[in-house]
Structures are given as structure tokens and as C-alpha cells.
Amino acid sequence: MIEMKTYTLKAMIDNTIAKFPNRPALSMVDERPMTYAQMDELIKQVQTMLHDHGIQNGDKVAILSQNMPNWGVAYMAITNMGAVVVPILVDFHVNEILQIIRHSSSKAVFVSEAQYDKVGYSDLDPFPLMFNLDTLREIEANLSKDKLADYIRERKAAFKRMRAKAMDAIGISYKSPEENDLAAIIYTSGTTGSSKGVMLSHKNLVKDAWLTLHIQPVDENDRLISVLPLSHTYECTIGFLIPMMTGACVYYLDKPPTARILVPAMQKIKPTMILTVPLIIEKIFKLQVYPQLTRNLLMRELYKLPVIHNALHKIAGKKLMKTFGGALHFFGIGGALLSHDVERFLYEAGFPYAIGYGLTETSPLIAGSGPSVVKFRSTGVVLPELDVRIDNPDPKTGVGEIQVKGPTVMMGYYKDKERTQQAFTKDGYFKTGDLGVLTKKNYLYIKGRIKNVIIGANGDNIYAEEVEAKLNEAETVLESMIYESGGHIVARVYLNYEILDKAHNIGKMGNIQTQKFIEKHLLELRTHLNANVSSFAKVHKIIEQKEPFEKTPTQKIKRFLYQ
């Protein structure tokens, strides 16, 4: 186990660079990895550049880019010099990106060439310094509008004068960050449409990474392929900081992680670890695995027999392992509830999956486990040093709000004292807003979000996510959402037309005939669902969702758009 004397990002990466200077650190899939020694050189170069442009301790510096090795270099350079990193999800709307830069008071932005247009020609005032993340160099003024060029040039000069004056006055260089210093402000993209700036200290982030290693070891021989955005805490802490703490290597894709891009990459890299979200593995199961298991009438009938069912899952699991490169020992799933049927497949197949639970506000992991100790439908055990309690549990079910206290809990919401106060109990526990059950052996079971709970006519709690998981078991349902409307429980479903066409040839039907078939099929789905849920959770109506649901970067449905 790695020993940490100081829980800062600088102490963490310095320790790894000293131990593994020649080991590969970061790389694009088709490129030669940079070593930790080379990463160290780049970090120092970027720090010098930032110093020369007047960036000081506590200054905010944003990163707006798709995943790439230089994202990690910039992240470490910013935080190691005592400045504050503001990672921005590229999936945010342009207006939201600009608002984050304004709200965070970011003095500089590292932006990739692919994302430059979102900020390069904006009306931000004051306009931040701009650095090209692809080259790790300042963006020349002539890339901006003529009127802006003089302003940017003058701003650079002002920063340099200010820095020189300040250094002369205090006579010292920039100090190394301390554990409780602010390291990052991460703007959440939740399902409610309300974005908040979560303040995380050096200790929050490094401690969460270190505690996670207690439940899932990682070492310098591990190889990760990154498929989730680095600007999200889940990928940043678990998929970036942990490898940087242990000397592992992370590979990035230059295109979205579709099967056509991801499969060849996995065959080449043979990753030992991958982090993903439920929707990705659910789609793999429904679009690739399940059709093979039930490809004809005989297979469909045999699949219903438990003995055959389990045997087929084991065979399919071995094939899936080969698809992922054959070396996988950890397939982490987080960000939302995993559907029952997909987890059952992974569990019975002996696939090395593990489920984790956490929030941006908790850096993020609260609970998780390694594949060898997974408990079906549980999100794993609470991390060491965290105090988790279930507030006001239901006397019958034990379900209550998950609340947590510990060294990984955020400092608060940036420039928002009121929301910060509302997020904590009087005795200092962070209110997650999630409902769950905690067993005597410290295993946590998630039931759903408090705000998604529907109160039935008799006062019963209906957990939308659980009903959705049941509905998603239907082979023709790719995604679903449950909500209350006019006193009734309503479902929206995005159907799998490929499966429908194979089974019923709907592609050869006319528009009216197809519409009637879909209406009949939705009734059948409702009948089947209602026969498998509690009487108070029965769905009144199912509506077809014509297009995929709009989602957050971690593939959770933006519910506020549909309710």
C-alpha cells in the first residue's frame, strides 16, 4: 500500500515521478506514451509559462478540452503551483461554459483546438488568457478578433507587471500547496439543470484516491483506457489521479468511444482496468450479447431454463472478456443504478465488474468494492475513514437518506453560502440526496434519488429508478424514465427498433400499421411491468420516447426536461 505523508496533488505526483520516472504515464491509443519523467518536464514548463503570465496562488485556471494526455499535464501544473483548476465539461452549452468562466473568475483557460471556438471569439470581459492545450503554448493574439488582440496583449503585460511587483514586495517564490488549500472547482451537470461549483481541496481529492486503493489495488503494471470525460470527478479521481498515484498508464481515444473505435483500441492496449457508466454496458448487453444468446427460437426457449441460462452467460462472459482485450481484472461501473438483468448477466458470467457510489461533492467515491467481493445489487462497502449513516430510516424497509462525514467531503459550493449550509446537517453530515440501506457489514444498497421518489395514493414510496430497472429488462426497451403526472405514474421508453424489426418485420409495415403495432407493444410492456411490481407502483401509461433521452456526461437522463 502506498504511504502518503502529505495529501496534496504535488506531493502525490512528485512521489510517483521519483519512483517510476521511466514508466509510461499518459498516451493517446495510437501514440507512444510519455513517461513520468517527461510528464514532470512538461508540468514544469507549463508552470513557468503560467508564472510568466502572472498566475499566482489561488488564481483560477480553466480547462476546456476533450480527453488527452496534456489535460493531465495542465491539471497537475495548475494545482501543483497552488492555483485552482476549473475543469469544464465540453458537453455543456456554450452559454454555460462562458458562465462558468465568469462565475469562477478564471484568469486563464487551457482550451483544445477542437473547443477553441466556444471561447476564443466570445464577449468575455475581462477576457482570460488563452493557452492551447494541444501544444501547451499561449494562443497568439492574432487568433482573436482585432479589437480583442490589443486588450489581451495589454492584459498579459499587466499580469507580468503585477507579478514582478508582488515578487519584489514579498521577496519569496510561489509556495507549495497545503492539504486544505482549494485545488479544484468542479461545476456539476446534474439531472435537475442546476449547475453548482463544488470546491474540493487537495486533501479531499488525494485522500479519496488513496482510500479507494484500500478496496481495489492498482499498481504500475496496470493499463487503463479512458472512456468518460476527465472533467467529471468520477473519471478524474478514479481514472486519472489513482493511476498517477500508483505509476499506472492511462490511454485516451481520439474519437467518441463507440464500439467501432473502442474494440480495436482494447485489442491493442489490452487494458487491465476500465471505468464506465451503466448505460454503456447496458447497451453492449442489449445490442450485442443478448441478441447472440437468443438468436433463434430454439435459443430463446433454452435461454429460459436456469441451467442453460447460466451456462450461456458464462460462455458470453468469456467472449466479452476477449472483446475487452483479455487482460481485464477490474470493470468499474458508477454514476447511476445498473439494471437488474445486466448485473445478473455480469454476475453469472464471472465478469470482473464492480459497482461504486459517490458524488462530485464527495470527491467522489463513498462506497465500492473489488470484483472478488461484489454483492449482487450492492454498491459495495463504505470507504475507510468515512462516517456514513442512514437518516430517518423507514421502520419497515430501513431506507433513508445517505449522509456522510469525512476527509473527502467538499469544502462547499463556490460563492454560494446558502446552498452550502443547506447541503449539511447541523452536526456536519453532508446530505447526499440519495436513498439507501446500510447493512451491518457496511454494504450500501442504493434505492434512488429523494427528488425522484413518487408518493403513491396510499402514501407508499415508489422509487423511480427501481421501476425503470424493471422496465429496462424488456429486450425492446433501451432506456426508460418513470415520473408522476396528474396523479398517475407514467413511463417514457426509448425502444430498440432493431430488435422489433428482427422479431416482427416492422420495417416492412406502413406508417399507420407501425403506429398501431407500437401502441399494442406499449400496452404489452405495461401489462408485463405491472405484473412484476408492487400494486402501488403500477404504471398508468407508457409513452414512446422517439429520440434518445438527453443526458448528462455520465449518461444520466436529464429528468427536468421531460417532467
Protein Blocks (a to p, Z undefined) as FASTA:
>chain_A
ZZdfbdcfklmmmmmmmmmmmbcfbdcfkbccddfklmmmmmmmmmmmmmmnopaehiac
dddddddfklmmmmmmmmmnopacddddfkbcfklmmmmmmmnopabdcddfklmmmmmm
mcbdcddddddfklopacdfklpcfklmmmmmmmmmmmmmmmmmmmmmnopacddddfkl
cfbdcddddfkopacdddddfklmmmmmmmmmmmoccdfkbccddfbdfkbmklmmmmmm
mmmmnopacdddfbdcdfklmmmmmmmnopabdcddfklmmmmmmmmmmmmmmmbfklmm
mmmpmklmmmmmmmmmmmmmmmnnopacbdcdehiacdfklmmmmmmnopacddddddfk
lopafbdcdfklccehiabjadehiacddehiafklopacdddedjkbcfbdehilklmm
mmpcfkopacehpacdddfkopacdfbdfklpccdfkopacdfklmmmmmmmpmklmbdc
dddeehiacddddddfklmmmmnopmmpcfklmmmmmmmmmmmmmmmmmmmccfklccfb
dcddfbacdddfkopacfklmZZ
